[in-house]
């Protein structure tokens, strides 16, 4: 068993999974990432304009689901969850590519985030460029 | 506190972090992903040739690190971990884009994986195409 402590929480106008966009680029709103001040040193080199990968924990997901109909569409076949982005899966980690819009201490505003208000944040990673840029 | 049960483990010739490639596309070997048979139904729609995102847990990472010199290079400035892909970070989740080479029951062979032998597997996700393909 692995134990994870969230490093922050999503603050968003989205509160209802049923009506939230299924992906960030499908009309999701801006959101604030409220980081634990204890990890602020890790945020020091982020800047507005950067694209980052945000990892979250879908705390309202069902973890006993192994097959779903993609996008909840009744006319699509049952599909193994590891071939879908369904939040319902054994370890419901969300992966979101977002752009940093604004930074205010340990709070970071990003665009196009479909995660619900209160979603725990696990990690932030840079988007990898080509080998020569690393 | 969030509790995660790994869904499998990496079987790889790589055993030493000091000499392992830093990213998959820097000469990392093929590896087998050995999934727990209990999640096999979730793997049903994966097929050779597909690119997937593999999420792992860097179980040998240091979790109290908030700044590193990228790629361990002494001549690079200390950088906040959330702007790096360092395995040393508060929640050391690895994110790897790999291609499925072969499937044998709950074992899946992939290419270019820099994770060490024995690394726990947390999740597998499809690479998202354009909105029209979802």
Boltz contact constraints between the chains, C-beta under 6 A:
constraints:
  - contact:
      token1: [A, 1]
      token2: [B, 3]
      max_distance: 6.0
  - contact:
      token1: [A, 2]
      token2: [B, 4]
      max_distance: 6.0
  - contact:
      token1: [A, 2]
      token2: [B, 57]
      max_distance: 6.0
  - contact:
      token1: [A, 3]
      token2: [B, 1]
      max_distance: 6.0
  - contact:
      token1: [A, 3]
      token2: [B, 3]
      max_distance: 6.0
  - contact:
      token1: [A, 4]
      token2: [B, 2]
      max_distance: 6.0
  - contact:
      token1: [A, 4]
      token2: [B, 91]
      max_distance: 6.0
  - contact:
      token1: [A, 7]
      token2: [B, 90]
      max_distance: 6.0
  - contact:
      token1: [A, 39]
      token2: [B, 90]
      max_distance: 6.0
  - contact:
      token1: [A, 41]
      token2: [B, 66]
      max_distance: 6.0
  - contact:
      token1: [A, 41]
      token2: [B, 67]
      max_distance: 6.0
  - contact:
      token1: [A, 42]
      token2: [B, 66]
      max_distance: 6.0
  - contact:
      token1: [A, 42]
      token2: [B, 80]
      max_distance: 6.0
  - contact:
      token1: [A, 42]
      token2: [B, 81]
      max_distance: 6.0
  - contact:
      token1: [A, 42]
      token2: [B, 82]
      max_distance: 6.0
  - contact:
      token1: [A, 43]
      token2: [B, 80]
      max_distance: 6.0
  - contact:
      token1: [A, 43]
      token2: [B, 82]
      max_distance: 6.0
  - contact:
      token1: [A, 44]
      token2: [B, 80]
      max_distance: 6.0
  - contact:
      token1: [A, 45]
      token2: [B, 79]
      max_distance: 6.0
  - contact:
      token1: [A, 45]
      token2: [B, 80]
      max_distance: 6.0
  - contact:
      token1: [A, 45]
      token2: [B, 83]
      max_distance: 6.0
  - contact:
      token1: [A, 46]
      token2: [B, 83]
      max_distance: 6.0
  - contact:
      token1: [A, 55]
      token2: [B, 93]
      max_distance: 6.0
  - contact:
      token1: [A, 57]
      token2: [B, 2]
      max_distance: 6.0
  - contact:
      token1: [A, 66]
      token2: [B, 41]
      max_distance: 6.0
  - contact:
      token1: [A, 66]
      token2: [B, 42]
      max_distance: 6.0
  - contact:
      token1: [A, 67]
      token2: [B, 41]
      max_distance: 6.0
  - contact:
      token1: [A, 79]
      token2: [B, 45]
      max_distance: 6.0
  - contact:
      token1: [A, 80]
      token2: [B, 42]
      max_distance: 6.0
  - contact:
      token1: [A, 80]
      token2: [B, 43]
      max_distance: 6.0
  - contact:
      token1: [A, 80]
      token2: [B, 44]
      max_distance: 6.0
  - contact:
      token1: [A, 80]
      token2: [B, 45]
      max_distance: 6.0
  - contact:
      token1: [A, 81]
      token2: [B, 42]
      max_distance: 6.0
  - contact:
      token1: [A, 82]
      token2: [B, 42]
      max_distance: 6.0
  - contact:
      token1: [A, 82]
      token2: [B, 43]
      max_distance: 6.0
  - contact:
      token1: [A, 82]
      token2: [B, 124]
      max_distance: 6.0
  - contact:
      token1: [A, 83]
      token2: [B, 45]
      max_distance: 6.0
  - contact:
      token1: [A, 83]
      token2: [B, 46]
      max_distance: 6.0
  - contact:
      token1: [A, 83]
      token2: [B, 126]
      max_distance: 6.0
  - contact:
      token1: [A, 90]
      token2: [B, 7]
      max_distance: 6.0
  - contact:
      token1: [A, 90]
      token2: [B, 39]
      max_distance: 6.0
  - contact:
      token1: [A, 91]
      token2: [B, 4]
      max_distance: 6.0
  - contact:
      token1: [A, 91]
      token2: [B, 122]
      max_distance: 6.0
  - contact:
      token1: [A, 91]
      token2: [B, 123]
      max_distance: 6.0
  - contact:
      token1: [A, 93]
      token2: [B, 55]
      max_distance: 6.0
  - contact:
      token1: [A, 93]
      token2: [B, 123]
      max_distance: 6.0
  - contact:
      token1: [A, 122]
      token2: [B, 91]
      max_distance: 6.0
  - contact:
      token1: [A, 123]
      token2: [B, 91]
      max_distance: 6.0
  - contact:
      token1: [A, 123]
      token2: [B, 93]
      max_distance: 6.0
  - contact:
      token1: [A, 124]
      token2: [B, 82]
      max_distance: 6.0
  - contact:
      token1: [A, 126]
      token2: [B, 83]
      max_distance: 6.0
